[in-house]
Amino acid sequence: MQNGLFVAEGPKVIAELLNEGLKLHSFFTTLSAQVNESNHYLVTEKELQKISFLKTANTSLGVFIIPKPKPVQESGLIVALDAIRDPGNLGTIIRLCDWFGVQQLICSQDTTDCYNPKVVQATMGSLARVTVSYLPLDSFLQKTQLPIFGGFMNGKNIYTEDLPQQGIIVMGNEANGISEETSKLITQKISIPRFGKIQKTESLNVATATAILLSEFKRATGK
């Protein structure tokens, strides 16, 4: 990643990234039929395992060039992440954005790198279709003209609120939620109510909560 490159593994993920126009730097495979370009290399299973980030290497590994950053387009729904640390959560959220048609994902600068190999694998190719931007989150929120929604335990019931077609949905850190400073910039706190009788579950996984909120925003607007 320091060299402007990232790794993707498995034929499906690699094919998804290539189909979306990402540039391949080099390709390593155990299948001789796939070695048909100058930057393709035939390797043994043992050699592929040495360079793989997976416990069990797939048949192929691609090294891609990280695309140049794109400017943020402040329109439609935008998801903003405040210090998300788990690669699996970030990868799942990127895939959710792709599923629900959210093209912009804003990440605080202390959110895990979207080109982390574990994140790339979790996105299953969606990384190529969602613009991920890393910037000072509070500065961005202070300047935006869009309404800012934040996921909280004590917010307004998401199922009874009138939700707009455009806005920013802020999701917080796995352990600590949205930071105190960022919380001051939220214009509307929203919450997913608990329906269980005992109600001892402390919280939802952040990726699960993101899925529910995005689904409800899309259901409310129909777009």
C-alpha positions as CSV (number, residue, x, y, z in Angstrom):
1,M,0.0,0.0,0.0
2,Q,3.0,2.3,0.7
3,N,4.0,1.8,-3.0
4,G,0.5,2.6,-4.3
5,L,-0.4,-1.0,-4.7
6,F,-2.9,-3.4,-3.1
7,V,-3.5,-7.2,-3.1
8,A,-6.7,-9.0,-4.1
9,E,-7.0,-12.8,-4.1
10,G,-9.2,-15.3,-5.9
11,P,-10.5,-15.3,-9.5
12,K,-13.9,-13.8,-8.6
13,V,-12.5,-10.7,-6.7
14,I,-9.8,-10.2,-9.3
15,A,-12.3,-10.4,-12.2
16,E,-14.6,-7.9,-10.5
17,L,-11.8,-5.4,-10.1
18,L,-10.6,-5.8,-13.6
19,N,-14.2,-5.5,-15.0
20,E,-14.5,-2.1,-13.2
21,G,-11.3,-0.8,-14.8
22,L,-8.7,-1.1,-12.1
23,K,-5.2,-1.6,-13.4
24,L,-3.4,-4.8,-12.7
25,H,0.3,-4.4,-11.8
26,S,1.1,-8.2,-11.6
27,F,-0.7,-11.5,-11.4
28,F,0.4,-14.7,-9.8
29,T,-1.4,-18.0,-10.5
30,T,-1.0,-21.8,-10.1
31,L,-3.0,-22.3,-13.4
32,S,-0.8,-22.3,-16.5
33,A,-3.7,-21.4,-18.8
34,Q,-4.0,-18.0,-17.1
35,V,-0.5,-17.0,-17.8
36,N,-1.0,-15.1,-21.1
37,E,0.5,-11.6,-20.4
38,S,4.0,-10.3,-19.6
39,N,2.9,-9.4,-16.0
40,H,1.4,-12.8,-15.4
41,Y,3.5,-15.3,-13.4
42,L,3.1,-19.1,-13.0
43,V,3.9,-20.2,-9.4
44,T,3.5,-23.3,-7.3
45,E,0.9,-23.7,-4.6
46,K,3.7,-23.4,-2.0
47,E,5.0,-20.2,-3.5
48,L,1.5,-18.7,-3.7
49,Q,0.9,-19.5,-0.1
50,K,4.0,-17.6,0.9
51,I,2.8,-14.4,-0.7
52,S,-0.9,-14.9,0.2
53,F,-2.7,-13.1,3.1
54,L,-5.2,-16.0,3.4
55,K,-4.8,-19.0,5.6
56,T,-5.3,-21.1,2.5
57,A,-4.2,-19.5,-0.7
58,N,-6.6,-19.4,-3.6
59,T,-5.5,-20.2,-7.2
60,S,-4.6,-16.6,-8.0
61,L,-3.3,-13.3,-6.5
62,G,-3.5,-10.0,-8.2
63,V,-1.5,-6.9,-7.3
64,F,-3.4,-3.8,-8.4
65,I,-2.6,-0.1,-8.7
66,I,-4.5,2.0,-6.1
67,P,-6.6,4.5,-8.1
68,K,-6.2,8.2,-7.6
69,P,-8.6,9.8,-5.1
70,K,-11.8,11.3,-6.4
71,P,-13.4,14.5,-5.0
72,V,-16.4,13.9,-2.7
73,Q,-19.7,14.5,-4.4
74,E,-22.2,15.8,-1.8
75,S,-25.4,14.3,-3.1
76,G,-27.6,11.4,-2.3
77,L,-26.9,9.3,0.7
78,I,-23.4,9.2,2.1
79,V,-22.1,6.9,4.8
80,A,-19.4,8.3,7.1
81,L,-17.3,6.2,9.4
82,D,-15.8,7.4,12.7
83,A,-12.8,5.2,13.6
84,I,-14.0,1.9,12.4
85,R,-11.1,-0.5,13.2
86,D,-12.1,-4.0,12.2
87,P,-11.3,-4.8,8.5
88,G,-14.2,-7.2,8.2
89,N,-16.6,-4.5,9.3
90,L,-15.2,-2.0,6.9
91,G,-15.3,-4.5,4.0
92,T,-18.9,-5.4,4.8
93,I,-19.9,-1.8,5.0
94,I,-18.3,-1.1,1.6
95,R,-20.3,-4.0,0.2
96,L,-23.5,-2.7,1.8
97,C,-22.9,0.7,0.2
98,D,-22.6,-1.0,-3.2
99,W,-25.8,-3.0,-2.6
100,F,-27.9,0.0,-1.5
101,G,-26.5,2.3,-4.2
102,V,-24.5,4.5,-1.9
103,Q,-21.5,5.7,-4.0
104,Q,-19.7,7.8,-1.4
105,L,-18.1,6.5,1.8
106,I,-16.3,9.0,4.0
107,C,-13.8,7.6,6.5
108,S,-12.1,9.4,9.4
109,Q,-8.3,9.2,9.1
110,D,-8.1,6.7,12.0
111,T,-10.4,4.3,10.2
112,T,-8.7,1.1,9.0
113,D,-7.2,1.3,5.4
114,C,-9.7,0.2,2.8
115,Y,-6.8,-1.4,0.9
116,N,-6.0,-3.7,3.8
117,P,-6.1,-7.2,2.2
118,K,-8.7,-8.4,4.7
119,V,-10.9,-5.4,3.7
120,V,-10.4,-6.0,0.0
121,Q,-11.5,-9.7,0.4
122,A,-14.6,-8.7,2.4
123,T,-15.8,-6.3,-0.2
124,M,-15.8,-9.1,-2.9
125,G,-15.1,-6.5,-5.6
126,S,-17.5,-3.7,-4.3
127,L,-14.4,-1.6,-3.5
128,A,-14.2,-0.8,-7.2
129,R,-17.7,0.7,-7.3
130,V,-17.7,2.7,-4.1
131,T,-15.6,5.9,-3.7
132,V,-13.9,5.7,-0.4
133,S,-12.4,9.0,0.9
134,Y,-10.2,9.5,4.0
135,L,-10.3,13.0,5.4
136,P,-10.7,14.9,8.7
137,L,-14.3,13.8,9.4
138,D,-15.2,16.7,11.7
139,S,-14.0,19.3,9.2
140,F,-16.1,17.7,6.5
141,L,-19.2,17.6,8.7
142,Q,-18.8,21.2,9.7
143,K,-18.8,22.4,6.1
144,T,-21.5,20.1,4.5
145,Q,-25.0,21.4,3.7
146,L,-26.5,18.0,4.0
147,P,-28.4,16.8,7.1
148,I,-26.3,14.6,9.3
149,F,-27.7,11.5,11.0
150,G,-25.8,9.5,13.6
151,G,-26.4,6.0,14.8
152,F,-26.8,6.0,18.6
153,M,-28.4,3.8,21.3
154,N,-30.6,6.6,22.5
155,G,-31.6,8.3,19.3
156,K,-35.0,8.6,17.7
157,N,-36.7,5.4,16.4
158,I,-35.5,4.9,12.8
159,Y,-38.9,3.2,12.0
160,T,-41.0,6.2,12.9
161,E,-38.8,9.0,11.4
162,D,-39.3,10.8,8.1
163,L,-36.1,10.1,6.2
164,P,-34.8,12.2,3.3
165,Q,-33.3,11.0,0.0
166,Q,-30.1,13.0,0.8
167,G,-28.0,13.0,3.9
168,I,-25.0,11.7,5.7
169,I,-25.3,8.7,8.0
170,V,-22.4,8.6,10.6
171,M,-21.5,5.3,12.2
172,G,-19.2,5.0,15.1
173,N,-16.3,2.9,16.4
174,E,-17.1,-0.7,17.4
175,A,-16.3,-0.2,21.1
176,N,-16.9,3.5,21.7
177,G,-19.5,4.6,19.1
178,I,-19.4,8.1,17.7
179,S,-16.8,10.3,19.3
180,E,-17.9,13.2,21.6
181,E,-16.6,15.8,19.2
182,T,-18.3,14.3,16.2
183,S,-21.5,13.8,18.2
184,K,-21.8,17.6,18.5
185,L,-22.1,17.9,14.7
186,I,-24.9,15.4,14.3
187,T,-28.2,17.1,13.4
188,Q,-30.4,14.1,14.2
189,K,-29.6,11.1,16.4
190,I,-31.3,7.9,15.2
191,S,-31.5,4.5,16.8
192,I,-32.6,0.9,16.0
193,P,-35.0,-0.1,18.8
194,R,-34.7,-3.4,20.6
195,F,-37.8,-5.6,20.4
196,G,-36.7,-8.5,22.6
197,K,-38.6,-9.0,25.9
198,I,-35.4,-9.2,28.0
199,Q,-33.5,-6.5,26.1
200,K,-30.1,-7.4,27.6
201,T,-28.2,-7.2,24.3
202,E,-25.9,-4.1,24.6
203,S,-25.6,-3.2,20.9
204,L,-25.5,-4.3,17.3
205,N,-22.4,-5.0,15.3
206,V,-21.7,-1.8,13.4
207,A,-22.0,-3.4,9.9
208,T,-25.3,-5.0,10.9
209,A,-26.6,-1.6,12.1
210,T,-25.4,0.0,8.9
211,A,-27.4,-2.5,6.9
212,I,-30.6,-1.8,8.9
213,L,-30.2,1.9,8.6
214,L,-29.5,1.9,4.9
215,S,-32.4,-0.4,4.3
216,E,-34.8,1.8,6.2
217,F,-33.6,5.0,4.4
218,K,-34.1,3.3,1.0
219,R,-37.5,1.9,2.1
220,A,-38.6,5.3,3.2
221,T,-37.6,7.1,0.0
222,G,-38.1,4.3,-2.5
223,K,-34.9,5.3,-4.3
